[in-house]
Amino acid sequence: MKSNYTVRSMGLSALLLITPVAAAWAPAAVAGESAPAAAAAPAITVELNKLETVEKGCRVYTVVDNPGTTAFQTLKLDLILFHTDGVIGRRLMLDLAPLKSAKKTVKMFDLDGTACDKIGSFLVHDVMECKADSGPVEKCLDAITLKSLSTVQISK
């Protein structure tokens, strides 16, 4: 494993040299100082739970788990549907908000004109908008964990 910093021995003590790039993400504290606590990104799990054939096409059920203390006013996903042959079927925006803190929520949406058995997978291409009660949230896509209980997979 390659080291992120250089240590040079100077008798019984050691001098820790950290480059400016490494200093931005180095976890170690220097000379007994405690490192400032990093704000953890709020963790959200989006589960593709079930697909159900309806009169006009396919109804998709998702379970969104927001176990943290952050409530979301807006969480819009840029979602790509792939058919079973791997060809892109359509692109859509999925709004999962509002999301209360420490709560699971079931969200469903209909895909008119698309049969459930023609859906191969979904790709969360990006997060189009992500706002908590306190304002815009950075790196929302990184904070989302995806899983599927269906034969249709979801990934990012």
Backbone as CSV, one residue per row, in Angstrom:
resi,resn,N_x,N_y,N_z,CA_x,CA_y,CA_z,C_x,C_y,C_z
1,MET,0.846,-1.183,0.000,0.000,0.000,0.000,0.879,1.230,0.000
2,LYS,0.597,2.188,-0.859,1.393,3.389,-0.979,1.007,4.378,0.122
3,SER,1.993,4.983,0.748,1.764,5.917,1.842,1.272,7.260,1.311
4,ASN,0.430,7.922,2.076,-0.093,9.230,1.708,0.807,10.361,2.204
5,TYR,1.774,10.077,3.025,2.646,11.084,3.567,4.028,10.478,3.826
6,THR,4.987,11.338,4.101,6.363,10.907,4.298,6.760,11.139,5.744
7,VAL,7.391,10.173,6.353,7.911,10.316,7.708,9.423,10.232,7.623
8,ARG,10.115,11.236,8.189,11.571,11.226,8.228,12.008,11.130,9.680
9,SER,12.822,10.175,9.945,13.280,9.973,11.311,14.316,11.018,11.677
10,MET,14.184,11.606,12.862,15.123,12.601,13.361,15.442,12.242,14.798
11,GLY,16.353,11.296,14.978,16.701,10.841,16.313,15.526,10.092,16.909
12,LEU,15.123,10.488,18.142,14.021,9.817,18.805,12.660,10.356,18.391
13,SER,12.628,11.530,17.762,11.340,12.087,17.341,11.189,11.928,15.832
14,ALA,9.998,12.129,15.373,9.735,12.020,13.938,9.025,13.276,13.471
15,LEU,9.337,13.683,12.266,8.707,14.833,11.653,7.748,14.327,10.593
16,LEU,6.513,14.739,10.684,5.495,14.296,9.751,5.304,15.381,8.699
17,LEU,5.593,15.054,7.453,5.415,15.989,6.352,4.205,15.558,5.546
18,ILE,3.230,16.433,5.460,2.025,16.120,4.713,1.920,17.122,3.575
19,THR,1.790,16.620,2.356,1.639,17.508,1.210,0.277,18.184,1.289
20,PRO,0.106,19.354,0.642,-1.189,20.036,0.689,-2.341,19.167,0.192
21,VAL,-2.124,18.337,-0.815,-3.186,17.469,-1.322,-3.562,16.444,-0.273
22,ALA,-2.564,15.820,0.352,-2.842,14.798,1.363,-3.466,15.415,2.607
23,ALA,-3.116,16.655,2.916,-3.645,17.285,4.124,-5.153,17.429,4.074
24,ALA,-5.713,17.536,2.886,-7.153,17.707,2.774,-7.927,16.474,3.203
25,TRP,-7.297,15.302,3.133,-8.033,14.101,3.509,-7.266,13.197,4.444
26,ALA,-6.168,13.653,4.999,-5.391,12.845,5.927,-6.159,12.675,7.227
27,PRO,-6.370,11.435,7.700,-7.160,11.214,8.899,-6.385,11.423,10.187
28,ALA,-5.078,11.450,10.138,-4.276,11.504,11.361,-4.193,12.925,11.897
29,ALA,-4.208,13.055,13.196,-3.999,14.340,13.844,-2.518,14.523,14.084
30,VAL,-2.067,15.773,14.088,-0.656,16.073,14.281,-0.458,16.639,15.678
31,ALA,0.574,16.197,16.375,0.988,16.717,17.680,-0.153,16.742,18.691
32,GLY,-0.944,15.680,18.739,-1.976,15.538,19.747,-3.238,16.337,19.508
33,GLU,-3.309,17.088,18.400,-4.514,17.848,18.116,-5.578,16.921,17.551
34,SER,-6.823,17.183,17.902,-7.885,16.361,17.347,-8.335,16.955,16.018
35,ALA,-8.613,16.089,15.073,-9.070,16.526,13.761,-10.524,16.975,13.863
36,PRO,-10.907,18.005,13.098,-12.307,18.429,13.138,-13.198,17.326,12.591
37,ALA,-14.376,17.197,13.170,-15.305,16.151,12.733,-15.862,16.502,11.363
38,ALA,-15.829,15.542,10.459,-16.372,15.750,9.123,-17.870,15.507,9.170
39,ALA,-18.609,16.323,8.458,-20.055,16.150,8.390,-20.359,14.922,7.547
40,ALA,-21.009,13.949,8.151,-21.331,12.721,7.437,-22.487,12.975,6.476
41,ALA,-22.361,12.430,5.278,-23.447,12.537,4.311,-24.629,11.705,4.812
42,PRO,-25.839,12.229,4.695,-26.992,11.467,5.159,-27.164,10.201,4.320
43,ALA,-27.299,9.075,4.966,-27.437,7.797,4.271,-28.898,7.525,3.948
44,ILE,-29.158,7.178,2.696,-30.510,6.851,2.244,-30.417,5.538,1.471
45,THR,-31.341,4.622,1.705,-31.409,3.386,0.934,-32.655,3.430,0.064
46,VAL,-32.460,3.173,-1.228,-33.570,3.080,-2.165,-33.653,1.619,-2.602
47,GLU,-34.755,0.992,-2.267,-34.968,-0.425,-2.579,-36.025,-0.552,-3.671
48,LEU,-35.667,-1.203,-4.770,-36.649,-1.568,-5.785,-37.346,-2.802,-5.233
49,ASN,-38.569,-2.639,-4.796,-39.241,-3.678,-4.040,-40.070,-4.619,-4.900
50,LYS,-40.879,-4.053,-5.806,-41.820,-4.897,-6.538,-42.257,-4.214,-7.822
51,LEU,-42.498,-5.017,-8.849,-43.101,-4.546,-10.086,-44.431,-5.258,-10.240
52,GLU,-45.446,-4.503,-10.641,-46.789,-5.066,-10.737,-47.430,-4.630,-12.059
53,THR,-47.951,-5.592,-12.780,-48.639,-5.287,-14.028,-49.956,-4.592,-13.723
54,VAL,-50.162,-3.440,-14.369,-51.415,-2.692,-14.253,-51.971,-2.486,-15.661
55,GLU,-53.180,-1.979,-15.755,-53.864,-1.846,-17.041,-53.034,-1.124,-18.109
56,LYS,-52.369,-0.032,-17.726,-51.636,0.775,-18.709,-50.167,0.395,-18.867
57,GLY,-49.650,-0.499,-18.033,-48.233,-0.842,-18.131,-47.710,-1.520,-16.888
58,CYS,-46.770,-0.869,-16.214,-46.112,-1.472,-15.054,-46.056,-0.468,-13.905
59,ARG,-46.426,-0.921,-12.716,-46.314,-0.093,-11.512,-45.059,-0.560,-10.766
60,VAL,-44.213,0.401,-10.417,-42.961,0.123,-9.718,-43.079,0.635,-8.288
61,TYR,-42.787,-0.248,-7.329,-42.817,0.105,-5.905,-41.382,0.224,-5.404
62,THR,-41.102,1.326,-4.724,-39.795,1.507,-4.092,-40.010,1.757,-2.601
63,VAL,-39.059,1.292,-1.809,-39.048,1.578,-0.379,-37.818,2.443,-0.140
64,VAL,-38.040,3.629,0.403,-36.954,4.564,0.668,-36.778,4.654,2.176
65,ASP,-35.577,4.313,2.633,-35.271,4.329,4.064,-34.341,5.497,4.359
66,ASN,-34.808,6.410,5.176,-34.028,7.563,5.611,-33.845,7.455,7.125
67,PRO,-32.831,6.694,7.574,-32.676,6.442,9.006,-32.088,7.605,9.807
68,GLY,-31.549,8.592,9.122,-30.865,9.683,9.814,-31.792,10.771,10.318
69,THR,-31.194,11.869,10.738,-31.933,12.991,11.315,-32.255,14.071,10.279
70,THR,-31.801,13.878,9.043,-32.030,14.863,7.990,-33.331,14.571,7.251
71,ALA,-34.217,15.537,7.212,-35.448,15.429,6.414,-35.175,16.076,5.057
72,PHE,-35.715,15.482,4.001,-35.490,15.993,2.650,-36.782,16.561,2.073
73,GLN,-36.694,17.794,1.574,-37.814,18.430,0.882,-37.841,17.994,-0.578
74,THR,-36.651,17.752,-1.137,-36.519,17.388,-2.540,-35.442,16.323,-2.692
75,LEU,-35.762,15.273,-3.440,-34.767,14.263,-3.832,-35.217,13.708,-5.179
76,LYS,-34.683,14.302,-6.251,-35.079,13.944,-7.607,-33.956,13.161,-8.278
77,LEU,-34.295,11.940,-8.697,-33.319,11.071,-9.353,-33.501,11.097,-10.858
78,ASP,-32.397,11.124,-11.577,-32.374,10.961,-13.024,-32.239,9.460,-13.257
79,LEU,-33.300,8.820,-13.712,-33.393,7.360,-13.791,-33.463,6.919,-15.251
80,ILE,-32.671,5.912,-15.593,-32.675,5.330,-16.939,-33.213,3.907,-16.840
81,LEU,-34.210,3.595,-17.655,-34.779,2.255,-17.720,-34.131,1.523,-18.900
82,PHE,-33.609,0.338,-18.646,-33.068,-0.518,-19.693,-34.022,-1.691,-19.898
83,HIS,-34.264,-2.037,-21.164,-35.072,-3.215,-21.465,-34.254,-4.477,-21.195
84,THR,-34.904,-5.633,-21.240,-34.226,-6.907,-20.970,-33.116,-7.196,-21.970
85,ASP,-33.166,-6.587,-23.168,-32.101,-6.787,-24.161,-30.942,-5.812,-23.976
86,GLY,-31.010,-4.962,-22.934,-29.931,-4.020,-22.640,-30.081,-2.668,-23.309
87,VAL,-31.072,-2.501,-24.164,-31.298,-1.242,-24.868,-32.059,-0.278,-23.950
88,ILE,-31.649,0.989,-23.981,-32.320,2.005,-23.176,-33.765,2.139,-23.627
89,GLY,-34.672,2.073,-22.670,-36.094,2.195,-22.957,-36.596,3.612,-22.806
90,ARG,-36.223,4.245,-21.716,-36.632,5.623,-21.473,-35.838,6.216,-20.326
91,ARG,-35.906,7.525,-20.269,-35.278,8.281,-19.187,-36.402,8.992,-18.450
92,LEU,-36.346,8.976,-17.135,-37.380,9.646,-16.369,-36.804,10.268,-15.104
93,MET,-37.561,11.190,-14.549,-37.199,11.827,-13.298,-38.103,11.246,-12.223
94,LEU,-37.488,10.753,-11.162,-38.234,10.156,-10.062,-38.041,11.020,-8.825
95,ASP,-39.131,11.610,-8.331,-39.070,12.441,-7.137,-39.456,11.591,-5.930
96,LEU,-38.510,11.365,-5.037,-38.736,10.528,-3.864,-39.173,11.327,-2.634
97,ALA,-39.101,12.640,-2.715,-39.432,13.488,-1.573,-40.931,13.742,-1.508
98,PRO,-41.389,14.212,-0.373,-40.643,14.513,0.841,-40.258,13.244,1.601
99,LEU,-39.110,13.306,2.251,-38.632,12.201,3.086,-38.462,12.703,4.511
100,LYS,-39.239,12.161,5.409,-39.097,12.510,6.825,-37.851,11.837,7.380
101,SER,-37.307,12.403,8.421,-36.138,11.796,9.072,-36.568,10.557,9.854
102,ALA,-35.646,9.617,9.977,-35.863,8.379,10.742,-37.153,7.669,10.319
103,LYS,-37.363,7.553,8.996,-38.615,6.986,8.497,-38.412,6.261,7.180
104,LYS,-39.145,5.153,7.020,-39.231,4.462,5.740,-40.484,4.955,5.032
105,THR,-40.385,5.075,3.710,-41.498,5.546,2.903,-41.627,4.671,1.669
106,VAL,-42.852,4.361,1.279,-43.092,3.620,0.045,-43.501,4.621,-1.022
107,LYS,-42.790,4.590,-2.139,-43.105,5.440,-3.282,-43.379,4.523,-4.463
108,MET,-44.373,4.869,-5.251,-44.672,4.068,-6.439,-44.853,4.987,-7.627
109,PHE,-44.554,4.435,-8.803,-44.774,5.182,-10.033,-45.161,4.209,-11.131
110,ASP,-45.971,4.700,-12.073,-46.450,3.882,-13.185,-45.626,4.178,-14.435
111,LEU,-45.291,3.123,-15.143,-44.624,3.243,-16.431,-45.638,2.863,-17.500
112,ASP,-46.395,3.849,-17.952,-47.412,3.610,-18.973,-46.750,3.140,-20.264
113,GLY,-47.342,2.116,-20.872,-46.837,1.610,-22.142,-45.631,0.702,-22.046
114,THR,-45.221,0.361,-20.824,-44.075,-0.537,-20.628,-44.521,-1.738,-19.808
115,ALA,-44.370,-2.923,-20.388,-44.713,-4.146,-19.668,-43.620,-4.465,-18.660
116,CYS,-44.016,-4.933,-17.486,-43.053,-5.253,-16.424,-42.008,-6.267,-16.890
117,ASP,-42.422,-7.254,-17.680,-41.479,-8.295,-18.096,-40.499,-7.820,-19.162
118,LYS,-40.635,-6.589,-19.632,-39.697,-5.996,-20.599,-38.643,-5.125,-19.922
119,ILE,-38.783,-4.925,-18.591,-37.832,-4.093,-17.853,-36.674,-4.969,-17.390
120,GLY,-35.472,-4.617,-17.830,-34.285,-5.382,-17.457,-33.587,-4.818,-16.229
121,SER,-33.433,-3.489,-16.173,-32.749,-2.859,-15.044,-33.022,-1.358,-15.045
122,PHE,-32.652,-0.733,-13.934,-32.704,0.717,-13.804,-31.312,1.204,-13.430
123,LEU,-30.962,2.367,-13.939,-29.719,3.031,-13.587,-30.053,4.384,-12.990
124,VAL,-29.582,4.628,-11.771,-29.689,5.970,-11.192,-28.512,6.735,-11.780
125,HIS,-28.811,7.501,-12.830,-27.776,8.201,-13.586,-27.186,9.358,-12.797
126,ASP,-28.039,10.052,-12.057,-27.578,11.195,-11.272,-28.697,11.629,-10.333
127,VAL,-28.363,12.552,-9.438,-29.368,13.213,-8.608,-29.549,14.601,-9.201
128,MET,-30.751,14.887,-9.647,-31.031,16.168,-10.304,-31.179,17.315,-9.299
129,GLU,-31.772,17.001,-8.149,-31.958,18.014,-7.113,-32.053,17.319,-5.765
130,CYS,-31.384,17.894,-4.776,-31.368,17.308,-3.445,-31.338,18.441,-2.418
131,LYS,-32.437,18.578,-1.663,-32.530,19.641,-0.659,-33.062,19.079,0.641
132,ALA,-32.380,19.417,1.708,-32.850,19.110,3.059,-33.584,20.342,3.589
133,ASP,-34.144,20.230,4.771,-34.802,21.379,5.388,-33.835,22.547,5.552
134,SER,-32.551,22.238,5.730,-31.542,23.272,5.945,-30.988,23.850,4.640
135,GLY,-31.372,23.304,3.483,-30.891,23.818,2.203,-30.335,22.713,1.315
136,PRO,-29.659,23.085,0.213,-29.109,22.098,-0.720,-28.108,21.156,-0.037
137,VAL,-28.112,19.893,-0.455,-27.214,18.880,0.103,-26.232,18.478,-0.979
138,GLU,-24.960,18.459,-0.647,-23.905,18.069,-1.582,-23.749,16.553,-1.618
139,LYS,-23.372,16.030,-2.751,-23.015,14.618,-2.943,-24.126,13.651,-2.525
140,CYS,-25.341,13.960,-2.875,-26.468,13.086,-2.538,-26.335,11.712,-3.199
141,LEU,-25.842,11.675,-4.427,-25.713,10.389,-5.118,-24.804,9.447,-4.338
142,ASP,-23.731,9.991,-3.780,-22.802,9.172,-2.991,-23.452,8.596,-1.740
143,ALA,-24.443,9.287,-1.201,-25.080,8.869,0.045,-26.179,7.833,-0.158
144,ILE,-26.528,7.556,-1.418,-27.619,6.627,-1.695,-27.084,5.212,-1.889
145,THR,-27.680,4.275,-1.166,-27.407,2.850,-1.340,-28.612,2.258,-2.059
146,LEU,-28.338,1.408,-3.038,-29.413,0.815,-3.830,-29.472,-0.683,-3.605
147,LYS,-30.688,-1.223,-3.616,-30.858,-2.670,-3.567,-32.170,-3.035,-4.239
148,SER,-32.311,-4.317,-4.571,-33.508,-4.773,-5.246,-33.979,-6.090,-4.657
149,LEU,-35.260,-6.193,-4.404,-35.885,-7.458,-4.004,-36.556,-8.106,-5.203
150,SER,-36.449,-7.452,-6.343,-37.051,-7.901,-7.591,-35.974,-8.556,-8.454
151,THR,-36.395,-9.205,-9.515,-35.430,-9.732,-10.483,-34.831,-8.601,-11.320
152,VAL,-35.466,-7.432,-11.305,-34.962,-6.251,-11.986,-33.950,-5.584,-11.058
153,GLN,-32.760,-5.328,-11.570,-31.711,-4.727,-10.760,-31.724,-3.204,-10.879
154,ILE,-31.159,-2.549,-9.857,-31.010,-1.098,-9.847,-29.573,-0.804,-9.431
155,SER,-28.934,0.118,-10.151,-27.529,0.441,-9.864,-27.285,1.929,-10.100
156,LYS,-26.074,2.349,-9.768,-25.691,3.738,-10.055,-24.302,3.751,-10.663
